[in-house]
Amino acid sequence: MTQRIEATSTERRPRLSREGRRRLLRLAYHAVGLFPLAWLLFDFWFGLLGTEPIRAMILRTGKAAIIMLTLSLACTPAGYLFRWKEATLVRRPLGLYAFMYVCLHFLIFIWLDYALIVPLIVEEIVARRYALVGFAAFLLLIPLAITSTKGWQKRLGKRWKTLHKLVYLIAVLAVTHYIWLVKNAYTQPLLFAAAVGLLLLLRVPAVKQALLRARRRG
């Protein structure tokens, strides 16, 4: 009798609709995307950024950008490895959050660190290799952010995919920028470099096909 009641209650338990799952997913990726900014603002408000707050803000926005970019790159392999159909829905917003943090990173650099003095900014970018590759990654992200909508995807057609493959180069430039920027603390940058390298490797057709065959056999 108890088993029947439990079975009936299980059957009557309403399943979450497709739209409901998508809403939860949107809530999740927005929470992930906004958390680093909320944490940064909290630490700024309460004076918890240390003795060099500007450098701390530059480093933290840059790290948040790389995290979002890495998570965005992880969506495609997660989609075909784990049959996660919603992966494509998450990839675009995470990429846009990466762009947002890159913009904040660059804004803090030119405004708070260099007071919008253009000659000094140009001199720093040209003289420092980490600044040069970081600036290159920022410039390459701009067209990807602009053309991230479905409207642009239709306008560009096949060229859209070709354009958005620039994200692979951007990821390499971003981790290179991070490695060259930090001093005597290479653990985190190298971990990001390893993660990006693995995610790029998973996009190689031969590797992808081998993994798919292994999954079918399993």
C-alpha positions in Angstrom: 0.0 0.0 0.0 2.8 2.4 0.9 4.6 1.6 -2.3 1.5 2.4 -4.3 1.1 5.8 -2.6 4.8 6.6 -3.3 4.4 5.5 -6.9 1.3 7.6 -7.3 2.9 10.7 -5.8 5.9 10.2 -8.0 3.7 10.0 -11.1 1.7 13.1 -10.1 4.8 15.1 -9.5 4.9 17.7 -12.3 7.9 17.8 -14.5 9.6 21.0 -15.3 8.6 22.3 -18.7 11.2 23.1 -21.4 10.6 26.8 -20.9 11.0 26.3 -17.1 14.3 24.6 -17.6 15.5 27.4 -19.9 14.5 30.0 -17.3 16.5 28.2 -14.7 19.4 27.9 -17.1 19.2 31.7 -17.9 19.2 32.4 -14.1 22.2 30.1 -13.6 24.4 31.7 -16.3 23.5 35.2 -15.4 24.4 34.4 -11.8 27.7 32.9 -12.9 28.4 35.9 -15.2 27.5 38.6 -12.6 29.1 37.0 -9.5 32.7 38.3 -10.2 31.4 41.8 -10.7 29.2 41.7 -7.5 32.2 40.3 -5.5 34.5 43.1 -6.9 32.0 45.8 -6.0 31.6 44.4 -2.5 35.3 44.4 -1.9 35.6 47.9 -3.4 32.9 49.3 -1.2 34.3 47.8 2.0 37.9 48.6 1.1 39.0 45.0 0.8 41.1 45.3 -2.4 44.4 45.6 -0.6 47.1 48.3 -0.8 46.9 48.4 -4.7 43.2 48.6 -5.4 43.6 49.6 -9.1 45.9 46.7 -9.8 43.6 44.4 -7.9 40.6 45.5 -10.1 42.6 45.1 -13.3 43.7 41.6 -12.3 40.2 40.5 -11.2 38.3 41.8 -14.2 40.9 40.2 -16.4 40.7 36.9 -14.6 36.8 37.0 -14.8 37.1 37.6 -18.6 39.3 34.5 -19.0 37.0 32.4 -16.8 33.9 33.4 -18.9 35.8 32.9 -22.1 37.0 29.4 -21.0 33.5 28.4 -19.9 32.1 29.6 -23.2 34.7 27.5 -25.1 33.7 24.5 -22.9 30.1 24.6 -24.1 30.6 23.0 -27.5 32.6 20.0 -26.2 30.1 19.6 -23.3 27.3 19.6 -25.9 28.6 16.6 -28.0 30.3 14.7 -25.2 27.4 14.8 -22.7 24.5 15.4 -25.1 23.8 18.7 -23.5 21.3 20.3 -25.9 21.2 23.6 -24.1 25.0 24.2 -24.5 24.5 26.5 -27.5 22.1 28.6 -25.4 24.8 29.2 -22.7 27.8 29.8 -25.0 26.7 33.2 -26.4 25.8 34.9 -23.0 29.1 33.6 -21.4 31.0 35.0 -24.4 29.2 38.4 -24.0 30.1 38.4 -20.2 33.7 37.7 -21.2 33.5 40.8 -23.5 32.0 42.8 -20.7 34.8 42.0 -18.3 37.4 42.7 -21.0 35.8 46.2 -21.4 35.9 46.8 -17.7 39.5 45.5 -17.6 40.5 47.9 -20.4 38.5 50.8 -18.9 40.1 50.5 -15.5 43.5 50.4 -17.2 43.0 53.5 -19.3 40.9 55.5 -16.9 41.9 54.8 -13.3 45.5 53.7 -14.0 46.5 56.1 -16.8 43.8 58.9 -16.3 42.8 58.7 -20.0 46.2 60.3 -21.1 46.4 58.9 -24.6 50.1 59.3 -25.2 50.9 57.4 -22.0 48.4 54.7 -22.8 49.8 54.2 -26.3 53.3 54.1 -25.0 52.4 51.5 -22.4 50.6 49.3 -24.9 53.4 49.4 -27.4 56.2 49.0 -24.9 54.7 46.1 -22.9 54.3 42.8 -24.7 51.5 41.7 -22.3 49.6 44.9 -23.0 50.0 44.5 -26.7 48.6 41.0 -26.9 45.9 41.9 -24.4 44.9 44.9 -26.6 44.9 42.7 -29.7 42.5 40.2 -27.9 40.2 43.1 -27.0 40.1 44.4 -30.6 39.3 41.0 -31.9 36.5 40.5 -29.5 34.7 43.6 -30.6 33.4 42.2 -34.0 32.5 38.9 -32.3 30.4 40.8 -29.7 28.7 42.9 -32.4 27.8 40.0 -34.6 26.7 37.6 -31.8 23.0 38.1 -32.6 20.8 35.8 -34.8 20.3 38.7 -37.1 24.0 39.0 -37.9 24.2 35.3 -38.1 21.7 35.3 -40.9 23.3 38.3 -42.7 26.8 36.8 -42.7 25.7 33.2 -43.4 28.7 30.8 -43.6 31.1 33.7 -43.0 29.6 34.0 -39.5 31.2 30.7 -38.4 34.5 31.7 -40.0 34.5 35.0 -38.2 33.7 33.5 -34.8 36.5 31.0 -35.1 38.6 34.0 -34.1 37.6 33.2 -30.5 40.3 30.4 -30.6 43.0 33.0 -31.3 41.5 35.3 -28.7 41.7 32.6 -26.1 45.4 32.0 -26.8 46.1 35.7 -26.7 44.2 36.1 -23.4 46.1 33.4 -21.6 49.4 34.7 -23.1 48.5 38.1 -21.8 47.8 36.7 -18.3 51.0 34.7 -18.2 53.1 37.7 -19.2 51.2 40.1 -16.9 51.7 38.3 -13.6 55.0 38.1 -11.8 56.3 35.0 -9.9 52.7 33.5 -9.7 52.3 31.3 -12.8 50.1 28.6 -11.3 46.7 30.0 -12.2 47.7 31.4 -15.7 49.2 28.0 -16.6 46.1 26.2 -15.4 44.0 28.5 -17.7 46.4 27.9 -20.5 46.1 24.1 -20.0 42.3 24.3 -19.9 42.2 26.4 -23.1 44.6 24.1 -24.8 42.5 21.1 -23.9 39.3 22.8 -25.1 41.0 23.6 -28.4 42.2 20.1 -28.8 38.7 18.7 -28.3 37.7 20.7 -31.4 40.2 18.9 -33.7 38.0 16.7 -35.9 40.0 13.5 -35.4 39.9 13.9 -31.6 36.2 14.7 -31.6 35.4 11.7 -33.8 37.5 9.4 -31.6 35.7 10.6 -28.4 32.3 10.2 -30.1 33.2 6.6 -31.1 34.4 5.9 -27.6 31.2 7.2 -26.1 29.1 5.1 -28.4 31.0 2.0 -27.4 30.6 2.8 -23.8 
